[in-house]
Amino acid sequence: MTARPATAHPAGGEPSSILVRTPNWLGDLLMSTAFLHALMARFPNASVDLIVRQGFEVLPLPHRGRILPYHKPTQPPGKFGRDLRGQGYSHFFVLPPSLSSAWMAFRSGVPRRIGYAGGGRGWLLNQAPPYRHAHRSVHLVREYLSLLDIWGDNGDTEYFPLLEPEQEWCDAHLPQAVAELQDYVVLAPGAEFGPAKQWPLDHYRELAASLENQGRRVVVTGLAKDREAGDRILSGSPRGLNLCGDTDLPGLVAMLARAALLVSNDSGAMHIAAALRRPQIALFGSSNPAWTAPLNTRAEVLYRGLSCSPCYKQVCPLGHTNCLWEIAPSEVLSHAERLLASTGGA
């Protein structure tokens, strides 16, 4: 990535010390890494500190300074912002669309506060462009990157989500259960937003059994509440590993960094694999790949695009989730076989 010099602009010229309020959802945070890389390339002499949702500070995020964890239930956004006063920041980028994040920026007293208008928050920011496109009609990564357009375009440089954990970091965080495995396939059946984004568990079970019959080791990952789902998925796969609830966030990153393939819903795990540039199959139902597809040349996205899709609902309003049921396990297996063959399984 070649850095481009910044030019003077009403947004304050070239920043000297930057603070970025990153998104709250894990997937959105991973997509925002494209913006962070572009920001650091655009302003190579500026420090770049991040405010992240508490728990995400353990990730190897691109930055050039400090990572400040923020826990909204115990740290009101106004107070958190006020505590940032006097720390010498010249620019505050606000990536979440919430009023509270803009309020945090306003209370910080940072001279230049940059984020999208909307939701009644424009007065809290002094560089607040409107969205150029209809909501969810362009990729979220493009929305983030467009906040830098006030300094001119990026030329021929393209930025994509990217995590670059060091080998030593991965070694330190890799779950012991997979440390000796080779070419394992990870299934991530969870969807924190709601079941309308979740490929049916019986489909996952059929896929897991087919992969095991081909000699693949299958690992299911998720939260502790997904443990029962993991058992169900592996009910026909005696060699499979159910790590739901047994892997923390750094462990998930390290595990995906070494996986031969990830099969997942539109979820945080999907965006981790994309940022790591690992082979993956992404299954979309109620959400729109035009907005949040993994920007990864090693990704294959399966989406039916039914007349009722995307609905963006947590629970299917029609009660059938056909957008996901109609993606057959045999189809996913075919894509998996092709990806595994093209990468040599690693």
C-alpha positions, 0 to 999 in steps of 0.5 A: 500500500503506497501512502498518498500525501494529504492536502489541506482541506476544511476538515483540518488538513493533515491530521497529527493525532487521530482517534477512531471510534470503531463499530460495535459489532464484530463483523463491522469492526473487521470490515472497518480494518480496510478503513484503518489501513487506508487511514494509516497509509493516507496519513503516515506521520499521524498516530492512530488510536482506536476506541473499541467495544470492551473485549475486542481490544484483544484482536490484532487490529491495525493501529499506530498507537493505543487501543482504548476499550469502551464498555457502554453499560459502565462508561456513559459515552459523554463521560468517556468522551470528556475524559479524552479531553486534553490528550492532543487529538486533532481528528476524531473519526466516528464509524458507528451510525449511533447518536451516542458515538457522535456525542462521545466525539463531541464531548471529547473536544477534539477539533475535527469530528468526522462521521456521517450525518443522520439520526439527528447527530449532524450538529455534533460533528463538524464534518458530517457528509450525508450518505451518498447511496441508499442505505445498505445499497453499497458495501459497508467497507465503501461507506467507511472508506468514503469518509476519507474522500474529503482529502481526495480519492485513493488513486489506484489503491484499493483497501480490503479488510485485513488482519495480519497477526504475527505467527507468534501471536497465532501460536500463543492463542491457538486452541490446544484441541486443534494444535496437532490437526492439519487441513481442518474445516471449521463450521460456525453455525451461530448468528448473533443477530438472530435465527433468520441469518442461520443456515439450518442445523440439519444442513450443517449436520449433513455437510459435516458428515459428508466432509468427515466421510471424505477424511476431513476433520470438522471443528464446530465453533461458537459461543457456549449457548451454541454447544447443543447446536454443535453436538447436533451438527456432529451427531453423525461425525464421531471424529468432529470437535465441538469447541463451542464455548471453549474458544475465546476471540483470540483463539478463534482468530488463530484457529481460522488463520490455520483452517483449510476452510470456514463455512459460516452464516453472515457473522463475525466469524465470516468477517474474521476469515475474510480479513485473514484471507482464508478460504470460506463459504458464506451463507446469506439469508435475511441479509444482503451480500451487496452490503456485507459480503466477505471481501475476500478473493478466496470467498464464495457467497451463496445467496438465493435472493428470493423475492422476500430477501433481504428482509434484515429481520432477526426472525423470518417474518414468513416463518419458513426461512426458505432463503436458507433452507433452499441452499442445499448441503450438496451445493455447499459441499460442491463449493467446499470441494472446489475450494479445498482442491484449489488450495491443496487443503491448506 
